[in-house]
Amino acid sequence: MNLSDSRTAGQPLARLSAAEAVFNVIRSEIESGKLGVGAKLSSEATLAQQYGVSRSVVREALRSCTALGLTVTRTGRGTFVVADRVATDLVLGQYSASDLTEARPHIEVPAAGLAAERRSAEELETLKEIVAAMAAEDDPEVWVSLDSTFHAAIARASRNKVFENVVADIRDALAHQSETLNMVADRQHASDEEHRQIVDAIEAGDAATARIAMSRHLHAVGVALDSILNS
């Protein structure tokens, strides 16, 4: 099956929509039982050829299948189906989505407020450049990297080493979460706007509004996660 034969026929596929299309096909085959629990998926190269996409697109789709608890990739052996329904929580490296959802408001909301009060002109410029780059970015892997850089930059601008170190520690998990949310829940453009509002408040030196903007962003992420896990 080439993805040009799917619902996107006649339209050039951006990498994000291609990865989403591959993910949707694999997820559908798993949930329908076509790919049963214990089944081994074809190699990345074979899937790329089958769907007419690059291996990096297939890799993105498989990462989201793993995050949803549908598959597991074993080094040197391949990717295997381990469940026919989305897990009750997302697997994001060494942390789960529920871990992040519970912890982030206690870290990133106050960090945003402190960043509004303490950020330097250089730190503000960096945040504005990241937000602008994210809004213009159509490569999902680059966007995800910028997203984790954005949150780390806010923690650094808070001048609180605990916040900075904690966000650095969860950075990989945040990247996995963003990648999955963008693919499954189409969060990228909404996140761009939420990030802009956070930076606007930091630029204005308005700690209260920065905390509110970050809280709203994290709440929206939580809602998107719930929609995936309860679908």
N, C-alpha and C positions, 0 to 999 in steps of 0.2 A: 504493500500500500504506500503510495507516494502522497504526501500531504497536499500536493496540488490537486488531488482528487477529493479533498475534504471540503468542509464548509468555507475554507479560505480560497477556494479555487478562483483563479482569475485575478488574485491580488498578490503582490509581492509579499513574502513573509518576513517580517522583522524577526530578530532572534527571539525576542520575548514571546511573540505569538506562536512561533514555531515550537518553542519549548513547551508552551502551554498546550498546543495541539498534541504533541507527542505524549505529554503527561496525561492528558485526558483520554487518549486511546489506551495507554497502558493501564490506567486506573479502571477504565471501563471493562477491559478484558479480565482484570483481576476480580472486580466486584461481580461480574457476570458469571464467573467460574470458568471462563475460557482458559485463563491461566490459573490453575488451582494452587492451593497452598502446597509448598514444597517444590513447585515448578521452578526451573532455572530459566531466566530470561536469556535471549540471544545476546551476544557480545555487543559492546558499544558500536563497533565497526559495522556489524551486521544490521543492527537497528538503524544506524545512520543511513546505510544504503537502502534499507527497506522503506524508510520514511522520506528519503530524499533530503536529509538535513546533515549538518555537520556533527561530528562526535561531541563537540562541546555542548550543542543543543541537547543531545541525548543525555549527556552527563547531568545537565541541569534538571531535566525531567526526572531522572532516576534519583537525584538527591531529594527531590520533593516527595517521591514515592517512599523513600526511606524515612524522611521526616514525619510522614503521615502514618508510619508504622506498617506500611503495606509490604515493603521489601527490606532485605538486608544485603549489603554487598560484602562479600568475604574475599579478602586479598588473595589473588592467585586462583580463586575458584569461580568467581562470578557473582551475579545478583540473583537472589532467590526470593520467591513469594513466601511471606511468613504469616499473612493475614488477608482475609477477603473483605475486611471493613476497616475504615479509618480508626486509628487508636483513640483512646479517650484523652490522650495527651500527645503533643509532638515531641519527638526526640531531636534535640538540638545539641549534638556533641555531648559534653559532660553535664549539661543542664537540660531541663525540660521547659516547655512553654509555660507551664503553671509556675515553675520556679521563677522564671523571668517576670511573669505577670504580677506575682506577689511582691517581688523585690524591687522592681524598677521604680515604682512611684516613691519609694522611701529614699531612693538615691538620686534619680534624675530630676525629680521635681524641685527639691531644694537646691540641687546643683545649678539648675537653670536660673533660679532666683539669685543665687550668689554670683553667677556669671554676669547677670545684668548689673550688679553692683561693683564687680571687681575686674571685669575684662579689660584688657588693654586695647588700644587702637589696632594693634597688629592682630590680636586674637579676633576682634570683631571683623576685620577685613578678611581673615581666613574663613570665618563662618559664612560671610556673605558670598565669598568665592565658591565655597562648597555648595551652597544652596543654588547658586546660579548654574554651576556645573551639573548638578543633579537634574535640574529642570530641563536642561538641554540634552541630557544623556539618553540614548536609546539602546545602549548595550546593557542588559540587565546585570551582568557580572560587575561591570564598572560601577553601575548605580549602587549596587549592594555594598561595594567597597567604600564608596563615598558616604553612604548612609552610616556605616559603623564609624567612619572617620568623623562625621558630624557629631555624633553623640559623644565620642571620645574628646573632641575639641571643646564641647560645652563643659564636660567634667573637668578638663584641664583649666579652662577659664574660670572655674569656680574657686580656684586656688585652695581647694581642699584635697589633700593627698589621698584621703580615704576614698572619697568619691572617684577621684581620678584612677586609683588603682583598681577599685571594684569594677568600674566600667571597662577598663583595659582587660580585666580577667574574663568578663562575659562577652567580650567583643566578637569572638568566633560564633558563639551561640546567637548573638544578635544578627550576625550576617546570615546564618542558616535560616533564622526566623523570617527575616526580610525577604530572602529569596523565595521561600515557600509562600508567604503572604502575597507577594507580587504575582506569582504564577497562578495561585489558586483563588485568591480573593481580589486580584487586580487593585492592589493598594498603592501602587507607585505614585500616581498623580495626586491622590489625596494626601499622601505623605509629603509630597513636595510643598503643597500649600500649608500644611501644618508646620513644617519646618520653617517656612518663610515667616509665619506668624511668631514663632519662637524667637527667631533672629530679630525681627522688628522690635519685639519687646526688650531684648537684650541691648539692641542699639539705643533704644530710648532710655535705658537705665531703669526700667520699670520692673522691679523684682516681682511684684505681685502678679502682674500680667504675664511675665515670663513663666512663673510657676503654673498659672492657669493654662497657658498655651501648651506647656509640656504635659500637664495632666490630661488635657483634652486629647492630645496626640496619643498618649499611652492608653487612654480609654478606648479610642478608636481602634488601636491595634488589638486590644483585648476583645472587642466586639467582633472584629474580623476573625480572630482565632476561634471564638465561640461558634461563628457561622460555619467554619470548616469542620470543627469537631462534632457539631450537632447536625450536620447535613445528612 
